[in-house]
Amino acid sequence: QVQVVESGGGRVQPGGSLIVSCAASGSISSRYEIEWFRQAPGKKREWVGGIGSGGITDVVNAMKGRFTVSRVIGNNTVFLKMDNLKPEDATVYYCRFVDGHNNYWGRGTQVTVSS
């Protein structure tokens, strides 16, 4: 079993930056992926970006240049740094840990973008 906990959400002004974190703990194998999603009310959950255990990161094209995924090696914590935030970025951000055929989701962290 793996536990996934997101943190770091909050309110930021348009054009500002925010870093949200995802911490995975429990029975973690040597090969996994940690991914970020977001879901606005009434919309489908969309993939934002992610990182594999080998360190390769990726971000959806629409957010490249503004969003960056990184990690702390050794403690299974992944960060999503969001720059130049826009009102349409305001939603709940979720983290998913993928280990073989198993998916573990966190409860999400709310990001609000408003002045």
C-alpha positions as a Markdown table, in Angstrom:
| # | Residue | x | y | z |
|---|---|---|---|---|
| 1 | Gln | 0.0 | 0.0 | 0.0 |
| 2 | Val | 1.1 | 3.5 | -0.8 |
| 3 | Gln | -0.1 | 6.7 | 0.8 |
| 4 | Val | -0.1 | 9.9 | -1.3 |
| 5 | Val | -0.4 | 13.3 | 0.2 |
| 6 | Glu | -0.5 | 16.7 | -1.6 |
| 7 | Ser | 0.3 | 20.0 | 0.1 |
| 8 | Gly | 1.2 | 23.5 | -0.7 |
| 9 | Gly | -2.0 | 24.8 | -2.3 |
| 10 | Gly | -3.3 | 28.2 | -1.6 |
| 11 | Arg | -4.3 | 31.5 | -3.0 |
| 12 | Val | -2.0 | 33.5 | -5.4 |
| 13 | Gln | -2.5 | 36.5 | -7.6 |
| 14 | Pro | -2.6 | 36.3 | -11.4 |
| 15 | Gly | 0.9 | 36.2 | -12.6 |
| 16 | Gly | 2.2 | 34.7 | -9.4 |
| 17 | Ser | 3.9 | 31.4 | -8.6 |
| 18 | Leu | 3.1 | 28.5 | -6.4 |
| 19 | Ile | 4.8 | 25.2 | -5.6 |
| 20 | Val | 2.7 | 22.2 | -4.6 |
| 21 | Ser | 4.2 | 19.0 | -3.2 |
| 22 | Cys | 3.3 | 15.4 | -3.4 |
| 23 | Ala | 4.7 | 13.0 | -0.8 |
| 24 | Ala | 4.5 | 9.2 | -1.4 |
| 25 | Ser | 5.1 | 6.8 | 1.5 |
| 26 | Gly | 4.6 | 3.1 | 2.2 |
| 27 | Ser | 5.6 | 0.1 | 0.1 |
| 28 | Ile | 7.4 | 1.8 | -2.8 |
| 29 | Ser | 9.2 | -0.2 | -5.4 |
| 30 | Ser | 12.2 | 0.9 | -7.3 |
| 31 | Arg | 10.2 | 1.7 | -10.4 |
| 32 | Tyr | 7.3 | 4.1 | -10.3 |
| 33 | Glu | 5.9 | 7.2 | -11.7 |
| 34 | Ile | 4.4 | 10.2 | -9.9 |
| 35 | Glu | 2.0 | 12.3 | -11.9 |
| 36 | Trp | 0.1 | 15.5 | -11.4 |
| 37 | Phe | -3.5 | 16.0 | -12.6 |
| 38 | Arg | -6.0 | 18.8 | -12.1 |
| 39 | Gln | -9.8 | 18.8 | -12.3 |
| 40 | Ala | -12.1 | 21.8 | -12.4 |
| 41 | Pro | -15.7 | 21.4 | -11.3 |
| 42 | Gly | -17.8 | 19.8 | -14.1 |
| 43 | Lys | -14.7 | 19.0 | -16.2 |
| 44 | Lys | -12.6 | 15.9 | -16.8 |
| 45 | Arg | -9.5 | 15.3 | -14.8 |
| 46 | Glu | -6.5 | 16.3 | -17.0 |
| 47 | Trp | -2.9 | 15.3 | -16.9 |
| 48 | Val | -0.5 | 18.1 | -16.0 |
| 49 | Gly | 2.9 | 16.4 | -15.8 |
| 50 | Gly | 4.9 | 13.8 | -14.1 |
| 51 | Ile | 8.2 | 12.2 | -13.3 |
| 52 | Gly | 9.5 | 8.6 | -13.3 |
| 53 | Ser | 11.7 | 6.9 | -10.9 |
| 54 | Gly | 14.5 | 7.4 | -13.4 |
| 55 | Gly | 14.1 | 11.1 | -13.1 |
| 56 | Ile | 12.7 | 11.9 | -16.6 |
| 57 | Thr | 10.0 | 14.6 | -16.3 |
| 58 | Asp | 7.3 | 15.7 | -18.7 |
| 59 | Val | 4.7 | 18.4 | -18.7 |
| 60 | Val | 1.7 | 18.8 | -21.0 |
| 61 | Asn | 2.5 | 21.0 | -24.0 |
| 62 | Ala | 0.0 | 23.7 | -23.0 |
| 63 | Met | 1.7 | 24.3 | -19.7 |
| 64 | Lys | 5.3 | 23.9 | -20.8 |
| 65 | Gly | 7.3 | 27.0 | -19.9 |
| 66 | Arg | 5.0 | 27.8 | -17.0 |
| 67 | Phe | 4.9 | 24.5 | -15.1 |
| 68 | Thr | 7.8 | 22.4 | -13.9 |
| 69 | Val | 8.0 | 19.0 | -12.3 |
| 70 | Ser | 10.9 | 18.1 | -10.0 |
| 71 | Arg | 11.7 | 15.8 | -7.2 |
| 72 | Val | 13.8 | 15.3 | -4.1 |
| 73 | Ile | 15.8 | 12.2 | -4.7 |
| 74 | Gly | 15.5 | 9.6 | -2.1 |
| 75 | Asn | 12.4 | 10.6 | -0.3 |
| 76 | Asn | 9.7 | 10.2 | -3.0 |
| 77 | Thr | 8.6 | 13.8 | -2.9 |
| 78 | Val | 7.6 | 15.5 | -6.1 |
| 79 | Phe | 7.0 | 19.2 | -6.7 |
| 80 | Leu | 4.9 | 21.0 | -9.2 |
| 81 | Lys | 6.1 | 24.6 | -9.6 |
| 82 | Met | 3.6 | 26.8 | -11.3 |
| 83 | Asp | 4.7 | 30.2 | -12.7 |
| 84 | Asn | 2.7 | 33.0 | -14.3 |
| 85 | Leu | -0.5 | 31.5 | -12.9 |
| 86 | Lys | -3.8 | 32.4 | -14.6 |
| 87 | Pro | -7.3 | 32.3 | -13.3 |
| 88 | Glu | -8.0 | 29.2 | -15.5 |
| 89 | Asp | -5.3 | 27.4 | -13.5 |
| 90 | Ala | -7.4 | 27.7 | -10.4 |
| 91 | Thr | -8.7 | 24.2 | -9.5 |
| 92 | Val | -7.8 | 21.2 | -7.4 |
| 93 | Tyr | -4.5 | 19.5 | -8.2 |
| 94 | Tyr | -4.1 | 15.8 | -7.6 |
| 95 | Cys | -1.1 | 13.5 | -7.4 |
| 96 | Arg | -1.1 | 9.9 | -8.6 |
| 97 | Phe | 1.5 | 7.3 | -7.7 |
| 98 | Val | 1.7 | 4.5 | -10.3 |
| 99 | Asp | 3.5 | 1.3 | -9.4 |
| 100 | Gly | 3.1 | -1.4 | -12.0 |
| 101 | His | -0.7 | -2.1 | -12.1 |
| 102 | Asn | -1.4 | -0.1 | -9.0 |
| 103 | Asn | -2.6 | 3.5 | -8.9 |
| 104 | Tyr | -2.8 | 5.5 | -5.7 |
| 105 | Trp | -4.4 | 8.9 | -5.6 |
| 106 | Gly | -4.1 | 11.7 | -3.1 |
| 107 | Arg | -7.0 | 13.9 | -1.9 |
| 108 | Gly | -5.8 | 16.9 | -3.8 |
| 109 | Thr | -4.8 | 20.4 | -3.0 |
| 110 | Gln | -6.7 | 23.5 | -3.9 |
| 111 | Val | -5.1 | 26.3 | -6.0 |
| 112 | Thr | -6.9 | 29.6 | -6.2 |
| 113 | Val | -5.8 | 32.4 | -8.5 |
| 114 | Ser | -7.4 | 35.7 | -7.9 |
| 115 | Ser | -6.6 | 39.3 | -7.1 |
